[in-house]
Structures are given as C-alpha cells and as structure tokens.
Amino acid sequence: MDWKLSATALSLIFLVTGLVAAQSTPPRKDIPAIAKAANGAIVSIVMSDKDGKAIAQGSGFLISKNGMIVTNYHVIAEGNSAVVKLPDGAFYVVDGVLASDKHRDVAIIKAHGENFRTLTLGNSDQLQVGEEVVAIGNPLSLESTVSNGIVSGIRTVEEQGGKFLQVTTPISPGSSGGPLFNMAGEVVGITTLYLKGGENLNFAIPINDAKSLLSIDSKVHNFPNESEVVEAQTSDRDERPSVRPSAHDYYKQIYDAGGFSNSMASHVCFSDDSRKTTFFTFEAWAYDKMGFVHAVDTQPDAAYVTFFDDDIIGALSLPSNTREYLQAGGRLLGAGFYSGGVKVNGATYEWDEDSWVVRELPADPNASVKTMKTFRLSIEPTTLRYAERVTITLTAGSGQTMATKSGTVDSELGSGTCERIPAKPN
C-alpha cells in the first residue's frame, strides 16, 4: 500500500514537472508561420539630411503599439530626420530617439502613430550554438526578405562591450537593425553586420542588450547626426529648444522616401495656417470619350482633373458603379488626410456643379436629433487655391413636428494652396 502511494505521488510529480516545462517552453513554429506572424511589425527606416534628401536605409522592428522601434545605432547615426515604411506602403514620421547605446550599436526610436503590430522579445541568454534562427529585413530595399540559418558561435568582444551572435543567416546592406528570431518566433537578436570576404560570417546583437535600454527615461531626443561637425556646447544637446516640424517638412520626408510614388495622389495641399502639421493629397478623375486633349480644351475649370478616354477607363480596375458614374458625366476626387506625417483617413468627393462635395450622414438615422455634415471643397484651377466649408444641419422630431436648423463654418482643412506632386526620377 505504501509503495503504491509512493509510485502514484512520483507519477504526479513527473506529470506536474512536465506541464511546467511545457508551459515555460514556447511551441516551435515553422518558418512560414514566423514570417506571417511578423508581417506588419518590421519596418524600413529611411534617414534624410537637413535638406530632406534620403542618405541611408536600414531595418527595424516594432516592440510597442505606440511606435517604439528597435534598430542599430549606425542606422540612425547620420541625418536630421527619418521616416519608417511598412510593407503595405504606409509611412510614419519618426519623432526622434528614445534611447541608444553607440558602443553596443543599439537604438530605440519612436514612430509617430498608434496601434502598431508588435513582436515578442525572447531571452538571448538561452541561445545555444547550433540552434536554428530566422532573420527578416530589408536588404538593398527588398522588403520583408526572409532567410534562415543557425547560431554558429557566440563571441565576446571586450572592446565593443559584450557578446555578438555569429549566425549563418545571410545579412546584406539594408538588413541592419532587423530582427533575428528563434524557432518559437521570439526576437533574440538584432542583425547588425557581415564580414566582407568571409563566407556566411554574419553577426547580430543579443536582444537582451536592447532590453536594458527600455528602462531609460522615454523622453524623445534628437538624432545624433554624426554627419555634421558638432560644435562645443555649454548645455546638454537635449535641453536646447527644438523647432517643430511643419506640414511641409512632414510631406517632404514622406516624398523623399518614395511615399507617393505609387499612391493615387497627384496634388498636395497645405493650409494657410503655418502652425498646422496637417496636409492632404488628392487626385480627381473624369471621363471624356474624346480623350484628354478635348477635355482640357472644353473644361478649363478642371485643369487638375485626370481625364479618362475609352481605352484608359477600360483598362482600370474600377467597380462597375464607379465606371458608370464617370461615363455618365460624374467626377470623383479621392483625398488622403495626413497629421504629423501619418495618414489618418481619406474621403471620396463627388462633383456638384462648382465644387467637390462629401456628405457625412447621421450615425443613428433613428435618433430623435440627427446631425448631417456636408463638406464642400472648392479648388481654383489657375492658382490652385482651395477652401472648404462645412454645413451642419440639425434635424429634430419627425412629420409635422420636424424642425431643421443649418449653419456653415470653416472645416478643419480651412483654406490654403495646392501644388502638383512631382514625379520622382527612376
């Protein structure tokens, strides 16, 4: 009896120990599953100089929903500003640097935005030589490139302050700052360099080196900008007053990084209020069966409109109702709205005699008091001056007891000037 009880107790101990071990070890994933889970959390970082010209490109990965990105210090070492680009084409301006360690080549930067997808950080101290790893980055701007290999060594380099993970996973220019995953899909390293002349001699910084920076004060700092000679200063760099970027600055950063190359936008518009960091882009469309030349000759009031002829409209992948609307003489204007370098939303306006109109219907059509907003955007074709007014209509009651009251005010866009977005040279 005593023996049976002891055996039962021993079996329970083995079972509990096995459950604890299973819970502490994340399940192994295959490479496609790791790549799929990481999609949308790995970014391309484009650094620009004081004139807005792109001078460097690297990789990084998101670790918080409010835009914290881990990368290499050398990726952000030169330049005045940066934008990050997601694989879906979305661009976000970088507010600055949250923390960095030049000696260990690690930096944490802050993208201007919210609700980002993130990656899970693992424990690089648990890595073993021979363990399989996966790297995802943007080598030579080839976004979301996936490669795999093994940890071929863990090297300690005293003069550089710590350990390096030697891996057989290929690393090329542009991969710097990308995540190195274990087979559980956790980030265990930051890909950083490769040795020229060597065969698969690639290195990554252990992710635990970046974790130590997360406890540092999260104040946003300026980029180090090592490309410029820094004069002696009497106070700390981060205590100097900073100049707030303008809407033009945000637009130029995105444009220089190729943000509008493949978008449906032909013009960009800026408010007369220079304090605003918002701007919008648009492209307008119409149909003319005689083609573009005929259209601009007979409709000079719409010089900024792109006219489709029969051949073009047939080649476009437009919904049938949109195609019919254009062929019946309608015009459409698609607008994208940006705040602080982030595209926040968009709208489609319809042409109504002398301006572009979009209506915002009541959220609850059955409410006792209903609010409808009508936005009317006017664009003067010669000067490209724009102005938008919004009419707010309140309706209360129904039938014979229904009362309506309307008023018109400036919209958030206000008034300003538009300009054509120049095509970037190939």
C-alpha positions in Angstrom: 0.0 0.0 0.0 2.8 2.4 0.9 4.7 1.5 -2.3 1.6 2.1 -4.4 1.0 5.6 -2.8 4.7 6.5 -3.4 4.5 5.4 -7.0 1.3 7.5 -7.5 2.9 10.5 -5.9 6.0 10.1 -8.0 3.9 9.9 -11.2 2.1 13.1 -10.2 5.5 14.8 -9.6 6.6 13.8 -13.1 3.3 15.0 -14.6 3.4 18.4 -12.9 7.1 18.8 -13.8 6.3 18.0 -17.5 3.4 20.5 -17.5 5.6 23.3 -16.1 8.3 22.6 -18.6 5.7 22.6 -21.5 4.3 25.9 -20.3 7.7 27.6 -20.0 8.9 26.5 -23.5 7.1 28.2 -26.3 5.9 25.8 -29.1 8.2 25.5 -32.1 7.0 27.2 -35.3 7.9 26.7 -38.9 9.5 29.5 -41.0 6.3 30.5 -42.9 4.4 30.8 -39.6 7.2 33.1 -38.1 7.2 35.2 -41.3 3.4 35.5 -41.3 3.2 36.5 -37.6 5.9 39.2 -38.1 4.2 40.8 -41.1 3.4 44.4 -40.4 5.8 44.7 -37.5 9.1 45.0 -39.4 9.9 48.4 -40.9 12.3 50.0 -43.4 14.0 53.1 -41.9 14.9 55.9 -44.3 17.3 58.6 -42.9 17.4 62.1 -44.5 19.8 65.0 -44.3 18.8 68.6 -43.4 17.6 69.2 -47.0 15.3 66.2 -46.8 17.4 64.1 -49.1 17.5 60.4 -48.3 21.0 59.3 -47.3 20.7 55.9 -45.6 18.3 53.0 -45.3 18.1 50.2 -42.7 15.6 47.9 -40.9 13.9 47.9 -37.6 11.1 46.3 -35.7 8.2 47.5 -33.6 8.0 46.4 -29.9 5.1 48.6 -28.7 1.7 49.7 -30.0 2.6 53.4 -29.6 5.6 53.1 -32.1 8.8 52.1 -30.2 11.2 50.6 -32.8 14.4 48.7 -32.1 17.2 49.1 -34.7 21.0 49.6 -34.9 22.6 52.8 -33.8 24.6 53.0 -37.0 21.3 53.1 -39.0 20.2 56.3 -37.3 23.7 57.8 -36.6 23.7 60.2 -39.6 20.9 62.6 -40.7 18.4 65.0 -39.3 15.1 63.2 -39.7 13.7 59.8 -40.6 10.5 58.0 -41.8 9.6 54.4 -41.4 7.8 52.4 -44.1 5.7 49.3 -43.6 5.3 46.6 -46.2 1.8 47.8 -47.0 3.2 51.2 -48.2 2.2 53.2 -45.1 4.7 55.8 -44.0 5.2 57.2 -40.5 7.5 60.1 -39.5 9.9 59.3 -36.7 9.6 61.7 -33.7 13.2 61.0 -32.5 15.4 58.7 -30.4 14.2 57.3 -27.1 17.4 55.6 -26.1 20.7 54.5 -27.7 24.0 52.8 -26.9 26.6 53.6 -29.6 29.1 51.2 -28.1 26.7 48.2 -28.5 25.2 49.6 -31.7 21.6 49.6 -30.4 19.0 52.3 -30.6 15.3 52.7 -29.9 13.3 55.3 -31.9 9.7 56.5 -31.8 7.4 56.4 -34.8 4.5 58.9 -34.9 1.4 56.8 -34.7 -0.7 54.3 -32.7 -2.0 50.7 -32.7 1.1 49.2 -34.4 1.6 45.4 -34.7 4.5 44.3 -32.4 7.0 41.5 -32.0 7.6 39.4 -28.9 11.1 39.6 -27.3 12.8 36.4 -26.2 15.8 35.7 -24.0 19.1 35.8 -25.9 20.9 34.3 -22.9 19.2 31.0 -23.6 20.5 30.7 -27.1 22.8 27.8 -27.9 25.4 27.2 -30.6 23.8 25.2 -33.4 20.3 26.5 -32.7 18.2 27.4 -35.7 17.3 31.1 -36.3 15.4 33.2 -38.8 16.2 36.7 -40.0 13.7 39.1 -41.6 14.8 42.5 -43.0 15.1 44.8 -46.0 18.4 44.1 -47.7 19.0 46.5 -50.6 15.4 47.8 -50.0 14.0 44.3 -50.8 11.3 44.4 -48.1 10.4 41.5 -45.8 13.2 39.3 -47.1 13.3 36.0 -45.0 16.4 33.9 -44.5 17.3 31.1 -42.1 20.4 29.6 -40.6 22.0 28.6 -37.3 23.9 30.2 -34.5 27.4 29.2 -35.4 29.1 30.9 -32.5 28.6 33.3 -29.5 31.6 35.7 -29.5 32.7 38.0 -26.7 34.4 41.2 -28.0 35.7 43.1 -25.0 36.5 46.3 -26.8 32.9 46.5 -28.0 31.4 45.8 -24.6 29.8 42.4 -24.9 28.7 39.5 -26.9 27.9 39.0 -30.6 25.8 36.2 -32.1 27.6 34.7 -35.1 25.0 33.3 -37.5 24.9 31.7 -40.9 21.7 33.7 -41.7 22.6 36.0 -44.7 22.9 39.7 -43.8 23.3 42.4 -46.5 23.3 46.2 -46.5 19.8 47.3 -45.5 19.3 44.3 -43.2 20.9 46.2 -40.3 18.5 46.6 -37.4 16.2 43.8 -38.4 15.0 41.0 -36.0 16.7 37.6 -35.6 14.1 35.0 -34.4 14.4 31.7 -32.6 12.1 29.0 -33.8 9.4 30.0 -31.3 9.0 33.3 -33.2 10.6 35.4 -30.4 13.2 38.1 -31.2 16.6 37.0 -29.8 18.9 39.3 -31.8 19.3 42.4 -33.9 21.1 41.8 -37.2 24.0 44.2 -37.4 26.9 43.3 -39.7 28.7 40.9 -42.0 32.4 40.4 -42.7 33.4 41.1 -46.3 35.5 38.3 -47.8 34.0 35.8 -45.4 31.5 33.0 -46.2 28.4 33.4 -44.1 30.2 35.4 -41.4 27.3 37.4 -40.1 26.6 38.9 -36.7 23.7 40.1 -34.5 23.5 41.9 -31.2 21.8 39.9 -28.4 18.3 41.2 -27.8 18.9 41.4 -24.0 21.3 44.3 -24.8 18.3 46.3 -26.1 16.1 45.4 -23.2 18.4 47.3 -20.8 17.5 50.5 -22.8 13.8 50.1 -22.2 14.1 51.2 -18.6 15.6 54.5 -19.6 13.6 57.7 -19.4 11.3 57.7 -22.5 11.9 61.4 -23.4 12.3 61.8 -27.2 15.8 63.1 -28.2 17.2 64.5 -31.4 19.1 62.2 -33.8 22.8 62.1 -33.2 23.5 63.4 -36.7 27.2 62.4 -36.8 27.4 63.5 -40.4 27.8 67.1 -39.1 30.6 68.5 -37.0 29.2 69.2 -33.6 30.5 72.4 -32.0 31.3 72.6 -28.3 28.1 73.3 -26.3 27.6 74.7 -22.9 24.5 72.7 -22.2 23.2 69.2 -22.9 22.0 68.7 -26.5 18.5 67.6 -25.5 18.0 70.7 -23.4 18.2 73.0 -26.5 14.9 74.3 -27.8 13.7 72.3 -30.8 11.9 73.5 -33.9 8.6 71.8 -34.5 8.4 70.2 -38.0 5.9 71.9 -40.3 3.4 70.2 -42.6 5.8 70.9 -45.5 8.6 69.1 -43.6 6.4 66.0 -42.9 5.3 65.9 -46.6 8.9 66.3 -47.9 10.2 63.5 -45.6 7.5 61.1 -46.9 8.0 62.3 -50.6 11.8 61.8 -50.4 11.3 58.3 -49.1 9.1 57.4 -52.1 5.9 57.6 -50.2 3.7 59.0 -53.0 5.4 57.1 -55.9 2.6 54.5 -56.3 -0.3 56.2 -54.5 -3.4 57.7 -56.0 -2.3 61.3 -55.4 -1.4 64.0 -58.0 -1.6 67.1 -55.8 -0.7 68.0 -52.2 -2.4 70.9 -50.3 -1.2 72.9 -47.3 -3.2 75.2 -45.0 -2.6 78.9 -44.8 -2.1 78.4 -41.0 1.6 77.6 -40.8 1.1 76.2 -37.3 -0.7 73.2 -38.6 1.1 70.0 -39.1 -1.7 68.6 -41.3 -1.9 68.4 -45.1 -4.0 66.5 -47.6 -3.4 64.9 -51.0 -5.8 64.4 -53.8 -6.4 63.1 -57.3 -9.5 63.9 -59.3 -11.0 61.9 -62.2 -13.5 62.5 -65.0 -14.4 60.7 -68.2 -14.3 62.2 -71.7 -14.9 60.0 -74.7 -12.9 62.4 -76.8 -9.9 62.0 -74.6 -7.6 64.3 -72.5 -6.9 66.9 -75.1 -10.6 67.6 -75.8 -11.3 67.6 -72.1 -8.8 70.3 -71.1 -9.8 72.4 -74.1 -13.5 72.4 -73.2 -13.4 72.2 -69.4 -10.7 74.6 -68.2 -12.3 74.8 -64.8 -10.9 71.4 -64.0 -7.2 71.7 -65.1 -6.2 69.4 -62.2 -8.5 66.6 -63.2 -7.2 63.4 -64.8 -9.5 62.6 -67.8 -10.0 59.1 -68.9 -10.7 58.1 -72.5 -12.3 54.8 -73.7 -9.0 52.9 -73.7 -7.9 54.0 -70.3 -11.2 53.5 -68.5 -11.4 50.0 -69.9 -8.0 49.1 -68.5 -8.7 50.4 -65.0 -9.9 48.0 -62.3 -12.9 50.2 -61.3 -16.1 48.9 -59.7 -18.9 48.9 -62.3 -20.9 51.5 -60.5 -17.9 53.9 -60.4 -17.3 53.3 -64.1 -20.9 54.0 -64.9 -20.9 57.2 -62.7 -17.9 58.6 -64.6 -19.2 57.7 -68.0 -22.5 59.4 -67.1 -20.6 62.7 -66.7 -19.7 62.4 -63.0 -16.4 63.4 -61.4 -14.7 62.0 -58.4 -11.9 63.3 -56.1 -10.1 61.0 -53.8 -8.4 62.7 -50.8 -6.0 61.4 -48.2 -5.5 63.3 -44.9 -2.2 63.4 -43.0 -1.5 64.6 -39.5 2.1 64.8 -38.3 3.2 62.6 -41.2 0.7 59.9 -40.6 -2.2 59.2 -43.0 -5.2 59.3 -40.7 -8.1 58.8 -43.1 -9.5 59.5 -46.5 -12.6 60.6 -48.3 -14.2 60.5 -51.8 -15.8 63.7 -53.0 -18.3 64.0 -55.9 -18.5 67.0 -58.2 -21.6 69.1 -57.7 -21.8 71.9 -60.3 -19.0 74.1 -59.0 -17.3 72.3 -56.1 -16.5 68.9 -54.6 -18.9 67.5 -52.0 -18.9 64.7 -49.5 -21.8 64.2 -47.0 -21.4 62.7 -43.5 -24.7 61.1 -42.7 -26.1 60.8 -39.1 -24.6 57.9 -37.1 -28.0 56.9 -36.0 -30.8 57.6 -38.6 -33.4 56.8 -36.0 -32.2 59.2 -33.3 -34.6 61.9 -32.2 -32.0 64.6 -33.1 -29.9 63.9 -36.2 -26.8 65.7 -37.4 -25.7 65.7 -41.0 -22.5 67.4 -42.3 -21.9 68.5 -45.9 -18.3 69.3 -46.8 -17.9 71.5 -49.8 -14.3 71.7 -51.2 -13.5 74.4 -53.9 -10.3 74.4 -55.8 -9.5 77.3 -58.1 -7.9 75.7 -61.3 -5.4 78.5 -62.1 -4.0 79.4 -58.7 -4.9 76.0 -57.1 -6.2 77.9 -54.0 -8.5 75.7 -52.0 -11.2 76.4 -49.4 -13.5 74.0 -47.6 -16.7 74.9 -45.8 -18.9 72.5 -43.8 -22.7 72.9 -43.5 -24.1 71.4 -40.3 -27.7 70.5 -40.4 -29.6 69.5 -37.2 -33.0 67.8 -37.5 -35.3 67.1 -34.6 -38.6 65.3 -34.5 -40.5 63.9 -37.5 -43.5 64.6 -39.7 -45.3 67.9 -38.9 -43.3 68.4 -35.8 -39.9 68.2 -37.5 -37.6 71.2 -37.1 -34.4 71.8 -39.1 -31.6 74.2 -38.4 -28.4 74.8 -40.5 -25.2 76.7 -40.3 -22.0 76.9 -42.3 -18.5 77.2 -40.8 -14.9 76.6 -42.0 -13.9 73.0 -42.0 -10.7 71.6 -40.3 -9.0 72.0 -43.7 -9.7 75.7 -43.8 -8.1 77.3 -46.8 -4.7 77.1 -48.5 -2.8 76.3 -51.6 -2.3 73.1 -53.5 0.7 72.1 -55.7 1.4 69.2 -58.1 3.3 66.3 -56.6 6.4 66.0 -58.9 7.2 62.6 -60.3 10.4 61.1 -58.8 13.1 60.2 -61.3 13.7 56.5 -61.8 
